[in-house]
Amino acid sequence: MAKTVASNQPRPASFAHPVAWIRQLTRLQPAKWNWSRSTRAALGMGIPLAIGTLSGNLGVYLWVAMGFLLQMGGERDNPYHILFQRMLITTPLSLLGILLGYLSYLPWEVVILCFTVLAFISAILSSYNSALSIGTMQMLMMGTVAVGNPAINHYWHVALLAFTGIVFYAALLGLEALILRHRPEDQASENLLRALASLALHRAKKQPIEQDEQQITTNLNTLYTLMFHTRSLSQGRNLGSEHTAAVLQRFDSLFASIVGCADSTQLNAIATTLEQAATAYASKSKHIPVANETPGCNASLNKDANELFQTLWQRSSTLPDNSITATQPAAKRKQLAAILGELSPGREVLLAAAALALCTFIAYALRWKDDYSHWYWIPMTVILVMKPDMGSVFSRSMLRSIGTSFGVIIGGVILYFVSPGPLFVIIMAALAFVLPWASQRSYAMMSLIITPLVLVLIDYVSPEKNGVNYALLRFEDTLLGGAIALVFGYLLWPKTNHRQLYQNFQQIRLALAHYLHATLPQPNTSEQQNQLHSARHAAYGQIANIRTNLQKQLSDPPPASQEALSWFPLISSAARMANSITTYSINNTGNLSTHDLQYLQKLADLIAHGTPADFPKEAWQSDTPGSAEDQLLRAAMNELQHVNGMVDVRPASTTNETTTA
């Protein structure tokens, strides 16, 4: 029986269809206005500029605004305490970047060597965590600005001014935390309620559910991060982390019940209830929603929903002693060999670091050819585009060129027509107000907004370079920097990610096998339930991560986009396999025969390590036809044979749009 695969899968950005390629490349992501963040951005930009304008010391306060922009531009949706802790890493690195300006007194050959080595090290550090990624990028950027403006002279003074801007950012962030008392876990919980409602509705209508699963996994990851982070800061019992752990497991149980239910009436009813619960939770209603009993095949669906509502509306301070406890973090004391093993960079990280170092070397070496005051915009563009942990170099180069093209127009208009004064402050504050929203929409829109901000700030610091012509030179240098990144950071390096995709898919197979093992036999104790929830989260998380990475590569030119597309059928098959295991975990009665247990254990081994040669010649038959075990075996074996077999690790062909199952 032939199955059409490509009709339900994303398509690559083919250069044969330029309109479709541009649409894929410039696709905007959905985003909501974060009014508190936008207000902080406007105040942080507007107040220093207003003080500088009124006092006649605009050049001084421009650096204060720049320090604020460094932190604001890298802010993400994280709890307040995590944002403050991130500052402890990014602040020293960004200030160190300004102090790198003293390198300008050395021979230029030494400067090039220093920044090339720093770029290589920064790319490796970026692979460890997001704070180091942002901090090292800011260090390289501010170092480039400092070296490119030798007239600054007193770099320590500029670093102090930028530090003042960072302190101002911290003060506004702390004030917002005190006023709003916003709990990120509340937002994640509301998002999860709505995502589960959407999942139930789409399952009732037999519609695709990949986007719903992606949303659920993303918000579950947010809650997991909060739980582990809160627990790691506590020496003893922490009620907050225990409440988050309880909420996580309730959400996970309800997710499994929805996936395991096939009754449309029951799914529609729970979708309505969950949507109403999300609205009530967002409005801080004290009335606990109730999922009324609905006739259907899944008796645990309403039970799991009601348990979730009870836990969500229960304050962590009143959590009973027998509540679900948070997983304890691993011991912090490790052997030196283990620590070094964790910090050892992989091949892909080293290749990305080498590419960034090469492009940085070329960008700085161009100063011998282009010794004008604006030369440093070339390496700045390379640094922004070539960050290895921020997606495709190709798409970022194109999007930055597009965004900068329009951003330079805005900056040029400001430089040419607007003099320092109230209108100047209002325009800069308005651009900063839009920045948090634009950053969520696309990289091009972020470049569109941040380009005039940085352009104007740096331009006013060096008034001898003032003028619209300077903005046009910035545009030319941006295109040149993007070209360097494309040629020496993309085209000269392997275009495929087969090794990385293969490793990621193997991790998915292992996670699915571990998930299946966690259901055998039916988990009864609290510890077994915890292991099941963790295994489920790990399996769906692995699938969501690789799907997100593949989606980013669809805007790349062939062969990268074609290879990314070829993996989508396998990832979809893995997602269906996960759903089959989830359905079994709900419908498993625990009455498992020895024969069926052996088959399911063999199935787990086949998923984890099997090859096409290991595939059984005869179909495995359950002792009880129609049982949960029988349904799982049938569904799993079908998926293993789908698109050349999930056990066949080679990517599916993109030349054919049909496969035989």
Secondary structure as UniProt FT lines:
FT   STRAND          2..4
FT   HELIX           6..8
FT   TURN            15..16
FT   HELIX           18..25
FT   HELIX           35..55
FT   HELIX           58..73
FT   HELIX           80..99
FT   HELIX           100..105
FT   HELIX           108..126
FT   TURN            127..128
FT   HELIX           130..148
FT   HELIX           150..152
FT   HELIX           155..180
FT   HELIX           184..204
FT   TURN            205..206
FT   HELIX           210..232
FT   HELIX           239..259
FT   HELIX           264..282
FT   TURN            283..284
FT   HELIX           300..312
FT   HELIX           316..318
FT   TURN            321..322
FT   HELIX           336..343
FT   HELIX           347..365
FT   HELIX           366..368
FT   TURN            373..376
FT   HELIX           377..385
FT   TURN            388..389
FT   HELIX           393..417
FT   TURN            420..421
FT   HELIX           422..441
FT   HELIX           443..461
FT   HELIX           463..465
FT   HELIX           468..486
FT   HELIX           487..491
FT   HELIX           498..518
FT   HELIX           526..553
FT   TURN            554..555
FT   TURN            558..559
FT   HELIX           560..587
FT   HELIX           594..609
FT   HELIX           612..614
FT   TURN            625..626
FT   HELIX           628..640
FT   HELIX           642..644
FT   TURN            646..647
FT   STRAND          658..660
//
